[in-house]
Amino acid sequence: MFGPMSYPAHQRPLTAVDQMNRRVVIPYPPLRIVSLVPSQTELLHDLGLSKQIAGVTKFCVHPADARHKATVIGGTKNFDFAKIASCQPDLIIGNQEENYKEGIEQLATKYPVWMSDISDLPAALRMIKQVGLITGKPHLANPLAAEIAQSFDSLNASTPAVSAAYLIWRKPYMAAATGTFIADMLRRAGFTNVFASQLRYPEVTADQLAKAAPERILLSSEPYPFADKHIAEFQQLCPAAKIEVVDGELFSWYGSRLRKSAAYFSQLR
């Protein structure tokens, strides 16, 4: 679709390799971007690309007006392909975990689709710099990545780690375990994950949680909307644990919101 004659005079073809090692030819600079990932939508806005964002998901809640200024193209795992087509994107930005393979493959037959694949902080920092590069904003993205890296470097690692369980879902209970971005954030925040022997987001029973006996139980505000009303439920299972609702965005959003995460983790400990 994007042959040599497809580019307007003010654009040129840029070949980039995304975080899934896919070669993507992008009209540079992209003028109409569809973001399929909430944290990356916020990043694009913070890189000064608000006018270029043509489409976002219904979960793109930051900034507050993101869904009012762009077409809402469905969710992260159920795209409205007609609405995406109406956006006339010359770049789509997605994520390996948050989006679904079949939908991404279908989009990639028609549009340049750049994918992130993030399981730790270094990958998130690379993503920020790479998105800056492909959108013509490296002068903003590189300092942002450096600022985030420095904030994490300043975290006090001298205090002993505290055992913790991080819950993302209820009925059934689901925890964040090894191989997730949240797991890396927990470690950097000074916690040892009691479910580190399991992978990704395992279901855990009430008995397993009680047997793990974490010192802290962190109830994420997303994707399940845990609230203070749920604390008593877990206190019965683990009477000795300190239980609290935590800001899930600061543990799981891997874009510019990471600027706030290290300070939040310091307060949490």
Beta strands, then each sheet from edge to edge (+ up, - down):
strand 1: 12-17
strand 2: 23-28
strand 3: 33-35
strand 4: 53-56
strand 5: 71-72
strand 6: 91-95
strand 7: 113-116
strand 8: 162-169
strand 9: 174-175
strand 10: 191-193
strand 11: 216-220
strand 12: 242-246
sheet 1: 1+ 2-
sheet 2: 5+ 4+ 3+ 6+ 7+
sheet 3: 9+ 8- 10-
sheet 4: 9+ 8- 11- 12-
end
